Amino acid sequence: MRADLHTHTVYSDGAHTPEELAAIAKKNGVELLAVTDHDNMEGADRKQRAIEGAGLLFTHGIEISAYLGCKVHVTGYACDPHCEAYRAYLQSRIDGSFLRAQDIIDKCRKIGISLSMEEVLAERQMQSAPIHTMHVARAIHKKGICADAGEVYETLLCRGAPAYSDIGRPTPFDAISFIHAFGGIACLAHPGRIELDEGELKNLVDRMKECGLDGIECVYPSHTERETNYFFKLAKERSLFVTGGSDTHIEGAGRSVGSPVFEPSEELLERICPMGGK
């Protein structure tokens, strides 16, 4: 079964509505789709209707933007978007995102970039979701600063840059705890993008495993063949699920829903989508 367990919509920093994403996935031959919007599962019922309405299997997902000296994102699957634990988590993420956005705005002003909260909020399509750093980057880019929002992020907003803010950012260990509280499984996202050497990364995986890590995203667009094989081996050695996804934010911008091809194991399928093979 072809699956894509890492996609984004307008409920975070993606460009597509759930309906558009579902249509793209169907066209690309995907049979199981997870929407893993950053830090929230808002629009969960809409997402499920759109994806199942397109004839695909669906699992509720999330990608928590965690940090531990560098980005260590954690994806969750088979989560309950209606549980009390999620509602409490969401409010804390929203509150933290506003404080972080204001901190970034203040730092931008100190380096000569005039930016308002209103301009940032204009980039957030869904008011029920937290502010994402890319919302800030897009607002800054509209002032003619940098070639695109990605360059704004790398120049001004990433760790070590002049307007970086770590306010309200959870650790990956927190993320695992949150996802488990939602009833889901927690997986390390795109480990090949984590800015750690091999030994440090293996140590991180072991520490996260001790906190209940369930899986590793081995299949990912920017992973080299060597990295993919290494992460498969690491997952097997640590008895972790293997996951995979495209991390598509917009189709055709270097990413495509369902690419690279990923086929979940029967064990993973049963855990995140119990009726998946039936």
N, C-alpha and C positions, 0 to 999 in steps of 0.2 A: 504494500500500500504506500503510495507516494504521499508524503506529508511535508508541510512547512510549519514548523513550530516557533517561528520568530518573525512576526510582521507587526507593522504599526499602522494606525489610522489617524484621522483628525482628532481623536480623543487624546493624543499626545502630540508628537511632532511629525506625524505622517501626513501625506497629502491626499490620501483617498478616504472616502466614506466607507463604512462597513460594506455597503452594497456594491460599491466599485471594486473593493478588494476581493469580495466573494466572486464577482464576475471574472476578474483577472485570474484568480486561482483556478476557477472552473475551466477557463480557456487554456490555461497552462498545464492541465492534466493533474492538478493537485486533488487528492481525495480526502485528506484530513488537514484542517487549518486551525491554527491557534493565533489569536490576536494578543500580542504581548505589549500593549501600550505601556509607556514609561510611568511607573509609580501609581497606576490606577487601573481599575477595571470598569470605569464608567461606560454607560451604553451597552452593558453586558447583554441585556435581553435583545436589543437591536442587533448586536453583532451575531448572536445566536440565530435569530430569525433570518438574517441576511445570508449567513453561511449555510445553514440547513436548508433554506429556501432554494439555494443554488444546487442542492443535492449533495453537499459535502458533509463529512463528519466534522464535529466542532468540539473543542475543549476550551474552557475559560482559562486565559493566561494573563500574565503580568510580567514586566521586566522592571525590577527595582534597581534604581541607579545608586549603587553602593560604592563606597570609597574606603580604601585602607592605605593611604599614602599614594594611591593611584586608583583609576577606575577598576572596580571589580563588580561588574553587573551580574545580577542573579535573576534567572527566569523562573516563573512558577507555573504549574499546570494543574488542571483539575481543581482549581480553587473555587470557593464559594463566594461570589460577589455580593451576596445578600446577608452574609453573617455579620454579627455585631463586631467581631474582631476586625473585619475589613473596614467597616464604617469608622471605627475609632482610628485605625491606621490612616485612612484617607484624610481625615480632618487634620491629623498631625503633619501629613505630607503637604497639604495645602497651606497650612499655617507656615511651615518651614520654607516653602517655596516663595511665599510673599516676602518673608524676611530676607531670604537669599537674594531675590530679585532687587529689593530695595538696597541691599548692601552693594550689589553690582552697579546699580544706578549711581550710588554715591561715589564709588570708586571711579566710574567713568567720568563723572563731573570733575574729579580731581585731576584727570589727565586731559581735560579739555573737550570731552564729549558730552553734549547736552542731551539727556535722555529722561523721559518721564515714565511713570508707571502706566499712564494711559496708553502711551505708545507701545509698551510691552504687552499690555492686556489686549490690544487690538490684534496681536498676532496669535492669541490663544482662541481657537475656534470653539472650544467647549468650556463654558464657564464653570462646570462642575469638576474639572480636572485641575491638577496642580500646574503652576507655571513651570515650563521646561526651559533650560538654559538656551536651547535653540530658538525659543520665542524671543528672548533677549537679543540673540545674535541676529535674527532677521530684522528686528526693529533698528538695530545699529546699522546693518547693511543698507537699509532704506535711506540712510543719511549720506550714502555715497562712500561709505567707509569699507574698504576691502573689496575684492572681486566677487565674493559671495559670502553667505552666512557661515559656511564652513571655515573660510579664512578668518572671519571675525572671531570665531570660537578659538581657533589655533593661535591667533595673535593676541587676543585680549582676555579670553574667558577660561581657558584651560588651566590646569594646575600650574602654578609658577608664573602665570601671566598677570599683568597689572590689575585686571578687574576680576580675578578669580575670587570666588567665595565658597567656603565650605560649610556655611550655616545650614543646618537642617539635613545634613547628608548622613544617612545611616551606614553602618559597617556591613560587610557581607554576612557577618554572623547574625546581626539584627535581621537582615533580609531573610535568611533561612528561617528564623523564628517567626517572622511575620507570615511567610508563605505557609508554614506548617499550621499556624493558627487559623489560616483560611481553609485548611483541610487539603492543601495541595502538596505537590512534590517540588523541591527546590533544586535548580540546576545551575551550574556555573556557565555563564554566557561567554561566547567567543574568547576562550582562554588564550588564543594566539595573539589577541590584541592587548592583553594585559602587559604592562611595562615592567616585567620581572624576568630575571634570567631563569633558566630551566630548574635550577635547584630551589630558588625562591618560590617558583610557581608550584612545584611539587609539595613544598612545605605548606603553602597556602591551601592547596587541595586537601592535605592531611588535616590541617586545622579545621577547615570547613567540614570535612567528613566527620570529625569528632563532634561537630555541632549539628550534624544531621543531614549534610549534603546528600542528595539523592542521585544526581546525574551531572554529566559534562556535555556541553555542546561541542561535539567533535566535528560535525559536518557544517562548514561555514564558508562563505564565499572567499574570504581573504586568507584562509588557512592554506598553507602549502601542502603538498603531498606528504612531506616529512612530518609536518605538524599534525596533520590528520591522523597518520599512522601512530604517532606518538600518543595523541590523546585517546585514541581507541585502546591502545595498550594500557595507558594509565587508568582508564575507566574500568577495564577488565581486572586489573590488579587490585583496584580499590572497591570492586563489586558495585560499580555505579552504572546507572542507565546511560546509554548513549543517545543524545538528542541532536537535532540538526535543523537549520532554518536559513532563510535568505536574508533576514534583517532588512526586508524591503520597507522603505519609507515612501518611495515613489517609483512606480514601474518605469523602467527605461533609463534610470539615472545610475547606471552601473550595477543595478540590482534587479532581479526578476523573481517574482513569486514562484516558489517551487524549485529554485536553482540555488545551489547544487542539489541534485537528486538525493533525497533522504527517505529511507524506508525504516520505520520504527520496528523494534523487536516485538514479538507477541507479548512479552512481559510488560514492556512500556505501554503498548497499546491497551492492554487490559487495565493498567493503572490509570491512564489518563482518559480513556474512552472505552469503558467496559463493553459496549456493544459493538466495538470497532470491527471485529472480525466475524460478526454474526449477521 
